[in-house]
């Protein structure tokens, strides 16, 4: 078995503040002067979801821990925002990971998960890491995801600025050449664009372990040709001498 690990970090930086926010979420740190509120969201185990084939099993994402960092004393993470953020993360999993493994193609809505500023990278140079399009269609598929850890940033006026998600996805699948696994750690940072929460930054690590190709060695059969030679024919001539009468 051989394991290939891919890692990428792509951040849309309009301001220095955005970069520092992404770093804060990625490291899970609390900066001085900000009030931190941690909520534990009770979540039931992931619900199994039947996919396009009875031999394929996937699970829906669920909310795990919730951490809200505030610059002031106001602001919270509403249930509506939680659902919207989770829906975007689920769309990423469905269109980037499951669709290629089920159909061999990206989900139609894959580009719409990302904000305009980061979309070219997500659909271009970063696509091999963000998606499993290179793996292609599988014959069997089992996917499991960890609960989504949610971190939110609220400014001094109580306005929710950014929400970050972190979760892991593990896939076990088979193709004609054997069984393989894909382990992916996903961090998505989202901001509101209209009524939709879109991904404005991501950090993804994908480790794919593929079966070692079977090497077929063909040994040519040795052909031995035996030539039989006929023994030379020997001719024997016998001469009889008759005795003369007296």
N, C-alpha and C positions, 0 to 999 in steps of 0.2 A: 504494500500500500504506500502511496506517496501523498503527501499533504502539500497543498499550495495555498499560501496565505496572501491575501490582498488587503491592503489598508489604504484609506484615503480620508482626507479632511478637506472639505470645500466650504468656504464661508463667504457670503456676500457682505462686503464691508462698505457701507455708506459712511459710517462714522466710527471713530475709535470706541465709542460706547458699545456698539454692537459687538465688536471683537471681544471686549472685556466681558460682556454678558455671556457669550458663547463659551469662553474659557471658564467662567464661573460655573456654568451648568455642567460642562464636561468634567470639571474637577470636583464638583459637589461642594464648593466652598461658600462660606458666608463672609461677606466683606464688612468691615467696620462701618458703623453708622446705619446699618440696615437691620431691621427687625425681622427675625426669622420665625416662621410659623410652620410647624410640621403636623400634618394630619395623616393618620393611617386609614386608608380607605379599605374597608372590609370588602374583599372580593372573593367570590366563589371560584372554584377551579374552572379553568377554561372549558367552555362548552364544545363538545365535538360537533363538527359540521361536515355533513356529507358533501363530497365534491362530485365532479362529473363522472366518476367511476367508483364502483363499489370497492375497488382495490386501492383507492386513494382516500386518505384521511387528513383533515386539516382542523385547526382549532381557531376560534375567534379570539382576538385580543381582549384583555380585561385590564382595568385600572388596578395598579398596585399601590405603592406609597405616593403621597402627595406632599410636596414641599413648596411653601410660598414665602418668597423673600420680598419684604416691603421697605421702601425708602421712607415711608411715613407710618401712620397708624391705621390707615384705611385701605380698603381693597381686599377682594377675595377671589377665589376661583369657583365660579358658579357651575352648577350641574350641566347647564347648556354648553358651556365652554369645554368642559370635560368630554362631553359626548362628541362635540365637533372635532376636538383634537384627536380623540381616539378613532373617529371615523376616517380622518386623514391618514393616520398611521396604518389603519386596516387597509385602506386603499393602496397604500404603498406595498404592503405585504402581498395583497391579492394580485396587483398588476405587475410588480417587479419580480416576485419570487414564484408565486403559485402558477400564474398564467403561463410563463415560459415552460415550466415543468409539466404542465397539464396539456398545453396545446402547441408548444414550440414557438410561441409568439408572445410579445409583451402585451399586457392588458391595454385596451384602447385608451383608458384614462390615465395611464402612467405619466405623461407630460404634465397633466393638470394638477398633479400633487405638488409641484414645485412653483415657487414664485418666478416671475418673468426674469428677474436678474440672475437666477441660478439655474434656470431651465436648460440653457445651452450646454452647460457642463454635465448636468444630470442625464441628458439625452445624447451626449457626445462622448468625451474622453473618460468620464467616470462611469459610464453605463456598464462596462464589464464587471465592476465591483458592486455596484448598486443592484444589479439584476442578475438573474440566472439564465439569461438568454443564450449564453455560450454553452450551457449544459444541454439545453434542448429538451425535447419531449421525453418523458419517462414512461415506463410501463406500470410501475407501482410507486406510490408516494405516501409518506407519513410525515406530517409537519407538526411541530409543537413550539409554542412561544411562551416566554416567561411573562408574568404580569408587567404592565407598563409602569415604570417609575416616572412620575410627572413632577417637574419643577417649574415654578412660575415666578415672574418678576413684576412687581407692582411699583409704579413711580410714587412720588410724594403726594400726588393729587388723587391717589387711589385708582389710577387707571392701569389696567392690565396691559403690559407691554409685550412680553414674550412668554411663551410656554415651551419647555423642552421635554422631550420624551426619551426614555432609554429602555431598551428591551433586547432580548436575545431570541433568535430563531434557529431551530435545529431541524434539518430535513434529512430523512433517510429515504433513499429512492433506489430504484433498480432500472437498468437499461440492459440491452442485450449482452453487454460485456461485463455485467456484474452489478454488485451493490456498492453504493457510495454514500457519503455523508457531506452535508454542508452546514457549517456552524457560522452564524453571522451575529455580530453585535451591532446594534443600530442605535444611533443617537440622532434624533430629528429636532431641530429648533423651528418653531412655528410662530407666525405673527398673523394678525387678522388682515385680510384683504377683502374689503366689503363684508359680506356675511360668512365668508369662508376662511378657515385657518389653513394657510399654505406653508410649505417648508421653505425657509430662507437660509438654512445652514444644515449641514449633515456631517456626521463622522461615522464611517462604516468600516468594519473589519470583517472580511469573509475568508473562511478557511475551508477549502474543498479537498476532501480526501477521496480520490478516485481509485478504482481497482487497478492493479497492475496488469497491463496487457499481457495476455498469454502469448508466449513465443512458441510457434510451431516449427519444429525442426524436421525437415524431410530428408532422410538419408537414402540416396539412390541405391537401388538394388544392384549388386554386382552380378553381371552376367558372365558366366564362364562358358566359353565355346570349346568343345572338345572335337577335334577332327580325327576321325578314324581313317587310317590309311590301310588300304588293302595290301595284304602280303604279296610280294611279287610271285608270279607264277613260274615255277621251275619246270622246265621241260627235260625229261630224261629220255635219252635215246638208247635203246638196247640193241646191239648187233649180235646176231647168232651166226656162228661160223659152222657150216656143215662139214663133217669129216668125209674125205674122198675114199671111195671103195678101192681096194687093191686091184 
